[in-house]
């Protein structure tokens, strides 16, 4: 427990410092985490050797996760083009290898590229606008509030399992508690900066972040259960790997951008 607390405090301080600094500091950290997360994903799926398919996936991941708009209008890379080209190259590899590398294998790699690459990209994209620090902190606080609320409410009041086949310790009461706490946290940001966030949007954001974040957590729990592993990696002693700690983040940040409820 002591190691878990020390690791969490140190990692949290480093993360928050680079988040506040923003710019290339924060973007560099997130891209680095995306690379580590990709390695965890590949290892979890049995891709232990550095093959051509792994390299293609890594290049595509970097093209997706790096915020090219930070470099001005001279570089324009569209995510849809990256995804299509990665698919094309990976499928060609299956043909060239005479199915030694199968379509099932490259499908898993393509899924990881999209899941991890776009997830981390939107963590950076949220930070880039003028009030990006406010929105990024708000999203993170709501995610953490949902996680903490679900844990403590579930520990005290949890009686009905949420999804025992996937995550036996989670309860319906805990999930509802996490949603309520996240909505309260979002209201705090509306109170702090009413010119940026009104009460209605705050409640909606808190609700969506909590629900989608909990789904993201369940997705990773289900995947680890299928693979028969406890943690995706060992980057953070006592906390597991990047994908363990950031499973909610990878789903929440793209989702709130795509449905258009995150003000800019």
Buried (B, 14 or more C-beta within 10 A) or exposed (E): EEEEEEBBEEBEEEBEEBBEEBEEEBBEBBBEBBBBBBBBBBBBBEBEEEBEBBEBBBBBBBBBBBBBEEEEEEEEEEBEEBBEBBBEBBBEBBEEBEEEBEEEBBBBBBEBBBBBBBBBBBBBBBBBBEBBBBBBBBBBBBBBBBBBBBBBBBEEBBEEBBBEEBBEEBBBBBBBBBBBBBBBBBBBBBEEEEEBBEEEBBBBBBBBBBBBBBBBBBBBBBBBBEEEBEBBBEBBEEBBBBBBBBBBBBBBBBBBBEEEEBEE
